Amino acid sequence: MTGTVVLDPLLPLVAIYVVSGLVAVGIALAIWRRLPGWWLRGLAGLALLAALLNPAVQSEEREALSDIVVLVVDQSASQRLSDRSAQTEAALANVRSEVARLDNTELRVVTVGDGEGDSGTQLMTGLSDALAEEPQGRIAGVILLTDGRLHDLERTPALPAPLHALLTGQPEDWDRRLVVSNAPAFAILGEPVTLTLRIEDQGAAPAGDAFVPLTISIDGAAPLPFDVPVGQDIELPVDLPHGGMNVLQFQTPAVSGELTARNNAAVVQINGVRDRLRVLLVSGEPHAGERTWRNLLKADASVDLVHFTILRPPEKQDGVPVDELSLIAFPTRELFMEKIEDFDLIIFDRYRRRGILPSLYLENIANYVRNGGAVLVSSGPEYGGAESIYRSPLESILPGAPTARVFEEGYVPQVSDLGERHPVTEGLEAMSPAPAEGEGPGWGRWFRLVDTIVPDGAEVVMTGLDGRPLLTLNRVGEGRVALIASDQSWLWDRGYEGGGPQAELLRRLAHWMMKEPELEEEALWVEPTGQTMRIIRRTLEETTPDVTVRGPDGTETVLTLDEVSPGRFETLWDAPDVGLYRLSDGTLDSVIALGPAAPKEFEQTIATGDLLQPAIDGTRGGIASVSDGNIDLRSVREGRPAAGRGWLGITPRGAYRTAAISVRPVLPAWAFLLIAALLTVGAWLREGRGSRR
């Protein structure tokens, strides 16, 4: 029960101020006139003011509320290392027993796990959420049961009570960590990219060798072993083996005694891009479609084009030497002997044998293809004649043998059944409007086709007149070759009869020949979105085997893919954790890294209170190690140090709930008026006696 005096004025405050002024003036006048009853007049004025203020006594019946101690328990991944889980359970039991021993005190336990999206330990976020649900006037203390490795320190809330930390971990804990820095997202093929990596020991690491083993694996291939120093930055030059995404994994073996091996590996994904694509275009003679190839290749800023056109055939009897048949001197030896390996693609556009390129040079081109080069032949009538480029050492690599028949009649190019599954031609039919008669693609016609016989192993992806081969592809050795059995693709470029997807077709064809990864016929890859994998398998076969996914912890999951379009099979799978995943269907392998190889929880694993120290010092709290034994909880006055050797303090808040309120006037208003009247009469009587004397 408490009592306080409250005022409930009978008049507005302005009126009371006026009355107070009049009372003060009356008292001052009485004093100035030296009236003996001035003090009685003053008391009468005060009684009148008290009547106007209407004082009352307010009594409250209060119910005391308990103090609250908030315990935030860190249950993130780093808290499961070594014996920290057992330490956490023991410390939790210790705090429960200590709070139970304190009078009028309750314990609120809040658990915090791993943050979403590899955001680490969101300890302060959990504390803020817990405090938002409790009255601030009852919070007597906050205890964090953690290893001190939090990742949201900037969200530390304003605390009305001491903040303490109970640290798990052992003084002898140590861990080895592999860190890769300075890793670019893109790199140019053929140019080394420098990565900086470092192997560092944290905590009470034992004395050991100055060098430790390190393995490097690219795209899941067999790892390459190295020995590297500990605690030093290592500059590592890397040449990317192919275009597209290259996944590099670095790993050092686990050592007995370290906290975890999850941070002994690092994954870097670098997208390999070509700096410049060098293309050699040799046109056998000027014709309507020659500019089509030139415009296509020159439109790509990443292509360096070398283009030669034979302007004057040697059969012209004008005495011009063979080596002067082009507008400028044709450096055949330099191009086809010395620098042929510098080109990514060689295109023969309506080229015929005229003695300009000797058989030795053509044999060198065939070897260039076998060693990984690419040759594309866009043929005209000359391909079926005696001067055909096929009747040369190139016969062994070209994917079509001419029959000497050349058809000069209209036809609409068609995508073959195989072509619907091949990345060069898949989906081309959808790029044109539907034809009026409703059959086949809505493309314009071509009017020439060189009849060819396709050798075993070659792939016909487009057909022409009566289903004869129009576009044929093949792999020879390490290289690729293609044959277009017509020289009239330019009709699509000019929009004849509506045209067709000429630019897209030729772009895909050129990129397939230059081994761009997105145009491989047989491919297995993953498109990640957060923790969700879209696993994609492209194949020329009608079916595809199941895919086995091996996670970073070694567990394997078998997935069945569904066909979503001809030659394309997909499935969605939610990965359980971040890290490196390996995929295999028995024929193709692929690797994908979801997030870092080592989650943020394992970047730093040694328990420490350094991160929390500033926040704790600001509340006069303390840090205690669980490994030192149980702690005592004590009550301390607000503003006093709240931690000492073996004990932590809380500040009782004295919070209460008001159960009832009663208000009683000090005196009725008439009583104050009666007192004022009596005092006034007394003043008159005293002053009257004084005047008679």
C-alpha positions in Angstrom: 0.0 0.0 0.0 1.4 3.4 -1.0 -0.1 7.0 -0.6 0.6 10.1 -2.6 -1.0 13.5 -2.6 -2.7 14.6 -5.8 -4.4 17.8 -6.8 -7.7 18.2 -8.5 -8.2 22.1 -9.0 -11.7 23.4 -8.7 -10.8 26.3 -11.0 -8.7 26.6 -14.1 -5.0 27.1 -13.4 -5.1 30.6 -14.7 -7.7 31.6 -12.1 -5.7 30.0 -9.4 -2.6 31.9 -10.5 -4.7 35.1 -10.2 -5.9 34.2 -6.7 -2.4 33.3 -5.7 -1.2 36.8 -6.9 -3.9 38.5 -5.0 -3.1 36.6 -1.8 0.6 37.5 -2.2 -0.3 41.2 -2.7 -2.5 41.2 0.4 0.2 39.7 2.5 2.8 42.1 1.2 0.5 45.1 1.9 -0.2 43.8 5.4 3.5 43.5 6.1 4.2 47.0 4.6 1.5 48.4 6.9 3.0 46.5 9.8 -0.2 44.9 10.7 0.4 42.4 13.6 -2.0 39.9 12.1 -0.3 39.7 8.7 0.8 36.1 9.2 -2.8 35.1 10.1 -3.9 36.7 6.9 -1.2 34.8 5.0 -2.4 31.5 6.5 -6.0 32.3 5.6 -4.9 33.0 2.0 -3.1 29.7 1.9 -6.1 27.9 3.2 -8.2 29.5 0.5 -5.7 28.4 -2.2 -5.7 24.8 -0.7 -9.5 24.8 -1.0 -9.2 25.8 -4.6 -6.5 23.1 -5.4 -8.7 20.4 -3.8 -5.8 18.1 -2.5 -6.5 14.4 -2.1 -4.6 11.4 -0.9 -4.2 8.6 -3.6 -3.6 5.1 -2.3 -2.4 2.2 -4.5 -2.4 -1.5 -3.8 0.6 -2.9 -5.6 1.5 -6.5 -6.5 5.2 -7.1 -6.8 6.3 -8.6 -10.2 9.2 -11.0 -10.6 12.5 -10.0 -12.2 13.3 -11.7 -15.5 16.7 -13.1 -16.6 17.0 -13.8 -20.3 19.3 -16.7 -21.3 20.1 -16.9 -25.0 21.5 -20.3 -25.9 23.6 -20.5 -29.1 22.9 -23.8 -30.9 24.5 -23.0 -34.2 26.8 -25.4 -36.0 30.0 -24.2 -34.3 28.4 -25.0 -31.0 28.3 -28.7 -31.9 32.1 -28.9 -32.3 34.2 -30.9 -29.8 32.4 -31.1 -26.4 30.6 -27.8 -26.7 27.2 -29.4 -26.7 27.9 -31.1 -23.4 29.3 -27.8 -22.0 26.1 -26.0 -23.1 23.9 -28.5 -21.4 25.9 -28.2 -18.1 25.9 -24.4 -18.2 22.2 -24.3 -18.9 21.5 -26.5 -15.9 23.8 -24.3 -13.8 22.0 -21.1 -14.7 18.6 -22.7 -14.1 19.5 -23.7 -10.6 21.0 -20.3 -9.8 18.0 -18.4 -11.0 15.7 -20.8 -9.1 17.7 -19.9 -5.9 17.0 -16.2 -6.3 13.8 -14.7 -4.8 11.1 -13.5 -7.1 13.2 -14.2 -10.3 12.2 -16.0 -13.5 14.3 -17.4 -16.3 13.5 -17.1 -20.0 15.5 -19.4 -22.3 15.8 -18.5 -26.0 17.6 -20.8 -28.5 19.3 -19.5 -31.6 20.3 -21.8 -34.5 22.1 -21.2 -37.8 20.9 -18.2 -39.8 19.2 -18.6 -43.1 21.3 -18.5 -46.3 24.6 -19.0 -44.6 24.3 -15.9 -42.5 26.0 -17.4 -39.6 25.0 -17.0 -35.9 22.3 -14.4 -35.5 22.7 -14.1 -31.7 21.8 -10.5 -31.3 18.8 -10.9 -33.6 17.5 -13.6 -31.3 18.2 -11.5 -28.2 16.3 -8.5 -29.8 13.3 -10.7 -30.6 13.3 -12.1 -27.0 13.4 -8.7 -25.4 10.6 -7.4 -27.6 8.3 -9.9 -26.0 9.2 -9.0 -22.4 8.5 -5.8 -20.3 11.7 -3.8 -20.2 11.0 -2.8 -16.6 11.4 -6.4 -15.5 14.6 -7.4 -17.3 17.2 -7.9 -14.5 20.0 -9.5 -16.6 20.9 -11.1 -19.9 23.2 -14.1 -20.3 24.6 -15.3 -23.6 25.6 -19.0 -23.7 27.8 -19.1 -26.8 31.3 -19.6 -28.2 31.4 -15.9 -29.0 31.3 -16.4 -32.8 28.3 -14.3 -33.8 27.7 -12.5 -37.1 25.2 -9.8 -36.3 26.9 -7.7 -33.6 25.6 -4.5 -35.2 22.1 -5.5 -34.1 23.0 -5.4 -30.4 19.9 -3.9 -28.7 19.9 -1.2 -25.9 19.9 -3.2 -22.6 18.3 -2.1 -19.3 20.4 -4.6 -17.3 23.8 -6.2 -17.3 24.9 -8.4 -20.2 27.0 -11.4 -19.5 28.6 -14.1 -21.7 29.2 -17.8 -20.8 31.8 -19.0 -23.2 32.0 -22.7 -24.3 35.2 -24.2 -25.6 38.5 -25.3 -24.1 41.7 -23.4 -23.7 43.6 -26.0 -25.7 41.2 -25.8 -28.8 42.9 -25.2 -32.2 41.8 -25.5 -35.8 43.3 -25.3 -39.3 41.7 -23.2 -41.9 42.2 -22.8 -45.7 41.4 -19.4 -47.1 41.3 -18.4 -50.8 41.2 -14.7 -51.5 41.7 -12.6 -54.6 39.6 -15.0 -56.7 38.0 -13.4 -59.8 34.6 -14.3 -61.1 35.8 -14.2 -64.7 39.1 -15.1 -66.4 40.3 -15.1 -70.0 41.2 -18.4 -71.5 44.8 -18.8 -72.3 45.9 -16.3 -69.7 46.9 -17.4 -66.2 44.8 -16.0 -63.3 46.5 -15.6 -60.0 44.7 -16.8 -56.8 45.9 -16.0 -53.3 45.5 -18.7 -50.7 46.6 -19.2 -47.2 46.6 -22.0 -44.7 46.5 -20.7 -41.1 46.3 -22.4 -37.7 44.1 -20.8 -35.1 44.1 -21.2 -31.3 46.5 -23.3 -29.4 47.9 -25.1 -32.4 50.7 -27.6 -31.7 54.1 -27.1 -33.1 54.5 -29.0 -36.3 55.9 -29.0 -39.8 56.3 -25.7 -41.6 54.7 -27.3 -44.7 51.4 -29.1 -45.1 49.9 -31.0 -48.0 47.5 -29.3 -50.3 45.5 -30.8 -53.2 43.9 -28.9 -56.1 41.1 -30.4 -58.3 39.5 -28.8 -61.3 35.9 -29.8 -62.1 36.1 -32.9 -59.9 39.1 -34.3 -61.7 41.9 -36.2 -60.0 43.5 -33.9 -57.4 47.1 -32.6 -57.8 49.2 -32.7 -54.7 51.4 -29.9 -53.4 53.3 -28.9 -50.2 52.7 -25.4 -49.0 53.8 -23.3 -46.0 51.6 -22.6 -43.1 50.7 -19.0 -42.2 51.9 -17.5 -45.5 50.1 -16.1 -48.5 50.7 -18.2 -51.6 50.3 -16.7 -55.1 48.9 -19.5 -57.3 48.7 -19.0 -61.1 45.9 -21.1 -62.7 45.2 -21.7 -66.4 41.5 -22.5 -67.0 41.1 -25.6 -69.1 37.8 -24.6 -70.8 35.3 -21.9 -71.3 32.2 -21.6 -69.1 32.2 -22.4 -65.4 35.3 -23.9 -63.9 35.1 -25.2 -60.4 38.4 -25.3 -58.5 38.6 -27.1 -55.2 41.5 -26.7 -52.8 41.8 -29.0 -49.8 44.2 -29.8 -47.0 43.8 -33.0 -45.1 42.3 -33.1 -41.6 44.8 -33.3 -38.7 44.1 -35.1 -35.5 43.0 -32.8 -32.7 41.7 -29.9 -34.8 38.1 -28.8 -34.1 36.7 -29.5 -37.6 37.7 -30.3 -41.2 34.8 -28.3 -42.7 37.1 -25.3 -43.2 40.0 -27.3 -44.6 38.6 -26.9 -48.1 37.7 -24.0 -50.3 35.8 -23.8 -53.6 36.3 -21.2 -56.3 34.1 -20.9 -59.3 35.6 -18.9 -62.3 33.8 -18.4 -65.5 36.2 -18.9 -68.4 35.7 -16.5 -71.3 37.6 -16.2 -74.6 39.3 -12.9 -75.1 39.2 -12.9 -78.9 38.0 -15.6 -81.3 40.2 -15.8 -84.4 38.4 -16.9 -87.5 39.9 -17.4 -91.0 37.3 -17.1 -93.8 38.4 -18.2 -97.3 36.0 -17.4 -100.1 36.6 -19.2 -103.3 34.9 -16.6 -105.4 32.6 -13.6 -105.0 28.9 -14.5 -104.7 25.7 -13.3 -103.2 26.1 -15.0 -99.9 29.7 -14.0 -99.3 28.8 -10.9 -97.3 26.5 -13.0 -95.1 29.4 -14.7 -93.5 31.4 -11.5 -93.2 28.6 -9.6 -91.6 27.9 -12.4 -89.2 31.4 -12.6 -88.0 32.2 -8.9 -87.9 29.0 -8.2 -85.9 30.6 -10.0 -83.0 33.1 -7.7 -81.3 35.0 -10.6 -79.8 35.8 -12.1 -83.2 39.1 -11.3 -85.0 38.3 -12.1 -88.7 40.8 -12.7 -91.4 39.0 -12.9 -94.7 40.4 -13.6 -98.2 38.5 -13.9 -101.4 39.8 -15.4 -104.7 38.9 -12.6 -107.2 40.4 -14.1 -110.3 40.4 -17.8 -111.2 43.7 -19.2 -112.6 41.9 -20.4 -115.8 41.7 -16.8 -117.0 44.5 -16.6 -119.6 45.8 -13.1 -118.6 49.2 -14.1 -117.4 48.5 -13.3 -113.7 50.6 -15.6 -111.4 48.6 -17.9 -109.1 50.0 -16.1 -106.0 48.5 -12.8 -107.2 44.9 -14.0 -107.6 43.7 -12.2 -104.5 43.4 -8.4 -104.0 46.4 -8.6 -101.7 49.1 -11.2 -101.6 47.6 -14.4 -100.1 50.1 -15.4 -97.3 49.3 -19.1 -97.6 52.4 -20.4 -95.9 52.1 -18.1 -93.0 48.4 -18.9 -92.5 48.3 -22.6 -93.1 51.7 -23.7 -91.9 53.1 -21.3 -89.3 50.0 -19.8 -87.7 47.2 -22.2 -88.3 47.0 -23.2 -84.7 46.2 -19.6 -83.7 42.8 -19.8 -85.4 39.7 -21.1 -83.6 37.7 -21.7 -86.8 38.5 -22.0 -90.5 35.6 -21.4 -92.9 35.8 -22.4 -96.6 33.0 -20.6 -98.5 32.5 -22.0 -102.0 36.1 -22.8 -102.2 37.4 -25.0 -105.0 40.9 -26.4 -105.7 42.8 -24.1 -108.0 46.3 -24.8 -107.0 46.4 -21.9 -104.6 46.6 -24.2 -101.5 48.9 -27.2 -102.2 48.0 -30.6 -100.9 50.6 -30.2 -98.1 48.7 -27.2 -96.8 45.4 -29.1 -96.9 46.9 -32.0 -95.1 48.1 -29.6 -92.5 44.5 -28.3 -92.1 43.3 -31.9 -91.6 45.9 -32.4 -88.9 44.8 -29.1 -87.4 41.3 -30.5 -87.0 42.4 -33.8 -85.5 44.4 -31.8 -82.9 41.4 -29.8 -81.8 40.7 -27.3 -84.6 37.4 -26.6 -86.4 36.6 -26.4 -90.1 33.3 -25.4 -91.7 32.6 -25.8 -95.4 29.8 -23.8 -97.0 29.5 -25.5 -100.4 28.1 -24.5 -103.7 28.0 -26.4 -107.1 31.8 -26.6 -107.0 31.7 -29.1 -104.1 30.1 -31.7 -106.4 32.6 -31.1 -109.3 36.1 -32.3 -110.1 37.6 -29.3 -108.3 35.8 -30.1 -105.1 37.7 -29.5 -101.9 36.6 -33.0 -100.9 38.9 -34.4 -103.5 41.9 -33.5 -101.4 43.5 -34.5 -98.1 40.5 -33.0 -96.5 38.5 -36.0 -97.6 39.5 -37.8 -94.4 37.7 -35.3 -92.2 34.8 -33.9 -94.2 31.4 -35.2 -93.1 29.9 -35.6 -96.6 31.1 -37.2 -99.8 29.6 -35.4 -103.0 27.8 -37.6 -105.5 28.3 -35.0 -108.3 24.6 -34.3 -108.3 23.5 -30.7 -107.7 19.7 -30.0 -107.4 18.5 -26.6 -108.6 14.9 -26.5 -107.3 13.1 -24.9 -104.4 12.7 -26.6 -100.9 12.2 -25.6 -97.3 15.0 -26.6 -95.0 13.8 -29.0 -92.3 15.2 -29.9 -88.8 15.8 -33.6 -88.7 14.6 -35.8 -85.8 18.2 -35.8 -84.5 18.4 -32.0 -85.0 15.5 -31.5 -82.7 17.7 -32.8 -79.9 21.0 -31.2 -81.1 21.9 -27.9 -79.4 22.8 -26.3 -82.8 19.3 -26.7 -84.2 16.9 -27.4 -81.2 14.1 -24.9 -81.0 14.9 -23.3 -84.4 11.4 -24.0 -85.7 9.9 -22.0 -82.8 11.7 -18.9 -84.1 9.6 -18.6 -87.3 5.9 -18.0 -87.8 3.8 -21.0 -88.6 3.4 -21.6 -92.4 0.1 -21.0 -94.1 -0.4 -24.7 -94.9 0.3 -25.7 -91.3 3.2 -28.1 -92.1 6.8 -27.7 -91.4 8.6 -24.5 -90.3 7.5 -21.2 -91.7 10.8 -20.5 -93.5 11.6 -19.2 -96.9 12.9 -21.7 -99.5 16.4 -22.4 -100.8 17.0 -23.3 -104.4 20.3 -25.3 -104.4 21.4 -28.5 -102.8 24.6 -30.5 -103.3 23.9 -34.2 -102.9 26.2 -35.9 -100.4 26.7 -39.3 -98.8 27.1 -39.1 -95.0 29.8 -41.3 -93.5 29.3 -43.3 -90.4 29.4 -41.3 -87.2 28.4 -38.0 -88.8 25.1 -36.3 -87.6 22.6 -34.8 -90.0 20.8 -32.1 -88.1 19.0 -30.4 -91.1 17.7 -31.8 -94.3 16.8 -30.4 -97.7 15.1 -31.7 -100.9 13.5 -35.1 -100.3 15.2 -35.5 -97.0 18.7 -35.2 -98.3 21.5 -34.0 -95.9 21.7 -30.2 -95.7 23.7 -29.6 -92.5 26.0 -32.4 -91.3 28.2 -32.3 -88.2 31.0 -34.6 -87.1 33.8 -34.9 -84.6 37.3 -35.9 -85.9 39.9 -36.5 -83.3 39.8 -33.6 -80.9 38.3 -31.3 -83.5 35.0 -30.6 -85.2 33.8 -30.3 -88.8 30.6 -29.1 -90.4 29.2 -29.1 -93.9 26.4 -27.0 -95.3 25.4 -28.6 -98.6 24.1 -25.3 -100.0 25.3 -21.8 -100.5 21.9 -20.1 -100.2 21.5 -19.4 -96.5 21.8 -15.8 -97.5 18.2 -16.0 -98.8 17.1 -16.1 -95.1 19.3 -13.1 -94.4 17.6 -11.1 -97.1 14.1 -12.1 -95.9 13.1 -14.0 -99.0 9.6 -15.5 -98.5 9.8 -14.5 -94.9 13.4 -15.5 -94.4 14.5 -17.7 -91.5 16.7 -17.9 -88.4 19.9 -17.7 -90.4 21.8 -15.5 -87.9 20.9 -17.7 -85.0 21.7 -20.9 -86.9 25.1 -19.8 -88.1 25.9 -18.3 -84.6 25.2 -21.6 -82.9 27.0 -23.5 -85.6 30.2 -21.4 -85.2 30.0 -21.6 -81.4 29.5 -25.3 -81.4 32.5 -25.8 -83.6 34.6 -23.6 -81.2 33.5 -25.9 -78.3 31.4 -23.4 -76.4 30.2 -25.4 -73.3 26.5 -24.3 -73.7 26.3 -26.0 -77.0 27.7 -29.4 -76.1 25.4 -32.3 -77.3 26.1 -34.4 -74.1 26.1 -32.2 -71.0 25.2 -32.4 -67.4 25.1 -29.2 -65.4 23.3 -27.4 -62.5 21.6 -24.0 -62.3 21.4 -23.2 -58.6 18.9 -20.8 -57.0 19.7 -20.5 -53.3 19.6 -24.0 -52.0 17.6 -25.3 -54.9 19.3 -27.1 -57.8 17.9 -27.4 -61.3 19.8 -30.4 -62.6 19.8 -30.5 -66.4 21.0 -33.3 -68.7 21.2 -32.7 -72.5 21.6 -35.7 -74.7 21.0 -37.0 -78.2 19.6 -40.2 -76.8 15.9 -40.9 -76.1 16.4 -41.6 -72.4 19.0 -40.7 -69.8 20.1 -42.6 -66.7 19.5 -41.4 -63.1 21.8 -38.9 -61.6 23.6 -39.5 -58.4 24.3 -36.4 -56.2 27.1 -36.7 -53.6 26.9 -34.1 -50.9 29.7 -32.4 -49.0 29.2 -34.8 -46.1 29.5 -37.8 -48.4 25.8 -38.8 -48.5 24.5 -39.8 -51.9 21.0 -39.1 -53.4 19.7 -40.7 -56.6 17.5 -38.5 -58.7 15.4 -39.3 -61.8 15.2 -36.6 -64.5 12.1 -35.9 -66.6 12.2 -34.9 -70.3 11.0 -31.3 -70.7 11.8 -30.9 -74.4 13.5 -33.1 -77.0 17.0 -34.0 -75.7 16.6 -32.0 -72.5 15.9 -33.7 -69.1 15.5 -31.8 -65.8 14.6 -32.1 -62.2 14.5 -29.8 -59.1 16.2 -30.8 -55.9 16.6 -28.9 -52.6 20.1 -29.3 -51.3 20.2 -29.8 -47.5 23.4 -27.8 -46.9 25.9 -25.5 -48.6 29.1 -26.9 -49.9 30.5 -28.8 -52.9 28.2 -31.3 -54.6 29.3 -33.9 -57.2 26.9 -35.2 -59.8 27.3 -38.2 -62.0 25.1 -40.3 -64.3 27.7 -42.9 -65.0 28.9 -41.2 -68.2 29.2 -37.5 -67.4 30.3 -35.8 -64.2 29.7 -32.3 -62.9 30.4 -30.3 -59.8 28.6 -27.4 -58.3 29.3 -25.3 -55.2 26.4 -24.0 -53.2 27.6 -21.1 -51.2 31.1 -21.5 -49.7 32.7 -24.9 -49.2 33.0 -24.0 -45.6 29.9 -22.2 -44.2 30.3 -19.0 -42.3 29.9 -20.9 -39.0 33.2 -22.6 -39.7 35.3 -19.7 -40.9 36.3 -18.9 -37.3 35.8 -21.7 -34.7 38.0 -20.8 -31.7 35.8 -19.5 -28.8 36.4 -15.9 -27.9 34.8 -13.1 -26.0 36.5 -10.3 -27.9 33.6 -9.6 -30.2 31.2 -9.3 -27.3 33.5 -7.4 -25.0 32.5 -3.8 -26.0 28.8 -4.5 -25.5 29.4 -6.3 -22.2 31.6 -3.5 -20.8 28.9 -1.0 -21.6 26.5 -2.7 -19.1 29.2 -3.5 -16.4 28.7 -7.2 -17.2 31.3 -9.9 -17.4 32.6 -12.9 -19.4 33.0 -16.3 -17.8 34.3 -19.6 -19.3 32.2 -22.7 -18.9 35.4 -24.7 -18.7 36.2 -23.0 -15.4 33.2 -24.5 -13.6 29.8 -23.3 -12.4 29.1 -19.6 -11.8 27.0 -18.0 -9.0 24.3 -15.4 -9.7 24.1 -12.5 -7.3 21.9 -9.5 -6.9 23.7 -6.1 -7.2 22.5 -2.5 -7.1 22.0 -0.7 -10.4 25.2 1.1 -11.5 27.5 -1.2 -9.6 29.9 -3.7 -11.2 27.9 -6.8 -12.0 30.6 -9.4 -12.4 33.5 -10.8 -10.5 35.6 -13.9 -10.1 33.2 -16.9 -10.4 30.0 -14.8 -10.2 27.7 -12.8 -12.4 25.3 -10.2 -11.2 21.7 -9.2 -11.9 20.0 -5.9 -10.9 16.6 -6.4 -9.3 14.1 -4.0 -10.9 11.4 -3.8 -8.3 8.6 -3.9 -10.9 5.0 -4.1 -9.7 1.4 -4.2 -10.9 -1.2 -1.8 -9.5 -4.2 -3.8 -8.3 -6.4 -1.0 -6.9 -6.4 2.8 -6.5 -8.4 4.9 -4.0 -8.6 8.7 -3.7 -9.7 10.5 -0.5 -9.8 14.3 -0.1 -7.5 15.7 2.6 -10.3 18.0 3.8 -13.7 18.9 2.4 -13.7 22.3 0.6 -16.0 23.8 3.3 -13.4 22.9 5.9 -10.7 24.8 4.1 -13.1 27.8 3.9 -13.9 27.5 7.6 -10.2 27.5 8.5 -9.6 30.6 6.2 -12.6 32.4 7.8 -11.4 31.6 11.4 -7.8 32.8 10.5 -9.2 36.0 9.0 -11.3 36.7 12.2 -8.3 36.0 14.3 -6.3 38.5 12.3 -9.0 41.1 12.8 -9.1 40.5 16.5 -5.4 40.7 17.0 -5.2 43.9 14.9 -8.1 45.4 16.9 -6.4 44.8 20.3 -3.3 46.3 18.9 -5.1 49.5 17.8 -6.8 50.0 21.3 -3.4 49.9 22.9 
